Amino acid sequence: MVKNMKSFIAAAVLVGAGMVAGCSSGPSAEQLAQLENMKQQAKSLSSQLQDKQRQKGDLEKQIAAKNGKLQQCQADQDAVKKALGK
């Protein structure tokens, strides 16, 4: 039992020392570069999203205009049918 306890304590000390040695006071240059890269990607994606939203709005306007024309054509067709007595 004592041997197991000593092994456990030794392992805990090694793990703790590894954790302390692995910690630094700030991000590494590689981490900063990754962060900057991710910021640029986010900015690019945000810009793409805005472009797509504008395109969606334009397409919705075109659809509304075509729907209006379609309704007018149907109304004209109904008027002609009524005038012909059909």
GROMACS elastic network, one bead per residue, 0.5 to 0.9 nm:
[ bonds ]
;  ai    aj funct       b0    kb
    1     4     6  0.51449   500
    1     5     6  0.62469   500
    1     6     6  0.87038   500
    2     6     6  0.61404   500
    2     7     6  0.85690   500
    3     6     6  0.51359   500
    3     7     6  0.62183   500
    3     8     6  0.86016   500
    4     7     6  0.50585   500
    4     8     6  0.61283   500
    4     9     6  0.86397   500
    5     8     6  0.50069   500
    5     9     6  0.61532   500
    5    10     6  0.85179   500
    6     9     6  0.50966   500
    6    10     6  0.60275   500
    6    11     6  0.85042   500
    7    10     6  0.50652   500
    7    11     6  0.60766   500
    7    12     6  0.85075   500
    8    11     6  0.51218   500
    8    12     6  0.60912   500
    8    13     6  0.86075   500
    9    13     6  0.61196   500
    9    14     6  0.86206   500
   10    13     6  0.51425   500
   10    14     6  0.62695   500
   10    15     6  0.86722   500
   11    14     6  0.51162   500
   11    15     6  0.61302   500
   11    16     6  0.84692   500
   12    15     6  0.51462   500
   12    16     6  0.59816   500
   12    17     6  0.84678   500
   13    16     6  0.50638   500
   13    17     6  0.60173   500
   13    18     6  0.85096   500
   14    17     6  0.51019   500
   14    18     6  0.61120   500
   14    19     6  0.86023   500
   15    18     6  0.50628   500
   15    19     6  0.61951   500
   15    20     6  0.86980   500
   16    19     6  0.50897   500
   16    20     6  0.62477   500
   16    21     6  0.85808   500
   17    20     6  0.51516   500
   17    21     6  0.60559   500
   17    22     6  0.84675   500
   18    21     6  0.51166   500
   18    22     6  0.59933   500
   18    23     6  0.86735   500
   19    22     6  0.50888   500
   19    23     6  0.63442   500
   20    23     6  0.53461   500
   20    24     6  0.82940   500
   21    24     6  0.76692   500
   23    26     6  0.85678   500
   24    27     6  0.73730   500
   24    28     6  0.85261   500
   27    30     6  0.80177   500
   27    31     6  0.58597   500
   27    32     6  0.64528   500
   28    31     6  0.51190   500
   28    32     6  0.62612   500
   28    33     6  0.86230   500
   29    32     6  0.50407   500
   29    33     6  0.61288   500
   29    34     6  0.86005   500
   30    33     6  0.50427   500
   30    34     6  0.61802   500
   30    35     6  0.85780   500
   31    34     6  0.50236   500
   31    35     6  0.61108   500
   31    36     6  0.86064   500
   32    36     6  0.61642   500
   32    37     6  0.85382   500
   33    36     6  0.51017   500
   33    37     6  0.61075   500
   33    38     6  0.85640   500
   34    38     6  0.60956   500
   34    39     6  0.85744   500
   35    38     6  0.50554   500
   35    39     6  0.61618   500
   35    40     6  0.86820   500
   36    39     6  0.50281   500
   36    40     6  0.62767   500
   36    41     6  0.86489   500
   37    40     6  0.51613   500
   37    41     6  0.62391   500
   37    42     6  0.86505   500
   38    42     6  0.61028   500
   38    43     6  0.85620   500
   39    42     6  0.50670   500
   39    43     6  0.61702   500
   39    44     6  0.86021   500
   40    43     6  0.50517   500
   40    44     6  0.61237   500
   40    45     6  0.85585   500
   41    44     6  0.50467   500
   41    45     6  0.60600   500
   41    46     6  0.84599   500
   42    45     6  0.50911   500
   42    46     6  0.60218   500
   42    47     6  0.85705   500
   43    46     6  0.50765   500
   43    47     6  0.62399   500
   43    48     6  0.86598   500
   44    47     6  0.51156   500
   44    48     6  0.61995   500
   44    49     6  0.85913   500
   45    49     6  0.60446   500
   45    50     6  0.86330   500
   46    49     6  0.50245   500
   46    50     6  0.63247   500
   46    51     6  0.87261   500
   47    50     6  0.51688   500
   47    51     6  0.63100   500
   47    52     6  0.87015   500
   48    51     6  0.50618   500
   48    52     6  0.61739   500
   48    53     6  0.85795   500
   49    52     6  0.51064   500
   49    53     6  0.61147   500
   49    54     6  0.86286   500
   50    53     6  0.50429   500
   50    54     6  0.62209   500
   50    55     6  0.86301   500
   51    54     6  0.51293   500
   51    55     6  0.62189   500
   51    56     6  0.85910   500
   52    56     6  0.60321   500
   52    57     6  0.85680   500
   53    57     6  0.62043   500
   53    58     6  0.86623   500
   54    57     6  0.50790   500
   54    58     6  0.62555   500
   54    59     6  0.86523   500
   55    58     6  0.50509   500
   55    59     6  0.61390   500
   55    60     6  0.85404   500
   56    59     6  0.50900   500
   56    60     6  0.60795   500
   56    61     6  0.86290   500
   57    60     6  0.50724   500
   57    61     6  0.62759   500
   57    62     6  0.87250   500
   58    61     6  0.51503   500
   58    62     6  0.63329   500
   58    63     6  0.87216   500
   59    63     6  0.61359   500
   59    64     6  0.85645   500
   60    63     6  0.50369   500
   60    64     6  0.61385   500
   60    65     6  0.86099   500
   61    64     6  0.50674   500
   61    65     6  0.61815   500
   61    66     6  0.86467   500
   62    65     6  0.50843   500
   62    66     6  0.61806   500
   62    67     6  0.85147   500
   63    66     6  0.51070   500
   63    67     6  0.59995   500
   63    68     6  0.85088   500
   64    67     6  0.50251   500
   64    68     6  0.61333   500
   64    69     6  0.86845   500
   65    68     6  0.50809   500
   65    69     6  0.63419   500
   65    70     6  0.86520   500
   66    69     6  0.50202   500
   66    70     6  0.60705   500
   66    71     6  0.85820   500
   67    71     6  0.61389   500
   67    72     6  0.85535   500
   68    71     6  0.51609   500
   68    72     6  0.62181   500
   68    73     6  0.86419   500
   69    72     6  0.50145   500
   69    73     6  0.61188   500
   69    74     6  0.85804   500
   70    73     6  0.50428   500
   70    74     6  0.61526   500
   70    75     6  0.85455   500
   71    74     6  0.50477   500
   71    75     6  0.60918   500
   71    76     6  0.85463   500
   72    75     6  0.50124   500
   72    76     6  0.60960   500
   72    77     6  0.84939   500
   73    76     6  0.50071   500
   73    77     6  0.60158   500
   73    78     6  0.85305   500
   74    78     6  0.60881   500
   74    79     6  0.85455   500
   75    78     6  0.50901   500
   75    79     6  0.61876   500
   75    80     6  0.86843   500
   76    79     6  0.50452   500
   76    80     6  0.62190   500
   76    81     6  0.86299   500
   77    80     6  0.51465   500
   77    81     6  0.61909   500
   77    82     6  0.85763   500
   78    81     6  0.50783   500
   78    82     6  0.60868   500
   78    83     6  0.85267   500
   79    82     6  0.50556   500
   79    83     6  0.60616   500
   79    84     6  0.85805   500
   80    84     6  0.61416   500
   80    85     6  0.85087   500
   80    86     6  0.87151   500
   81    84     6  0.51031   500
   81    85     6  0.61005   500
   81    86     6  0.51573   500
   82    86     6  0.58112   500
   83    86     6  0.76904   500
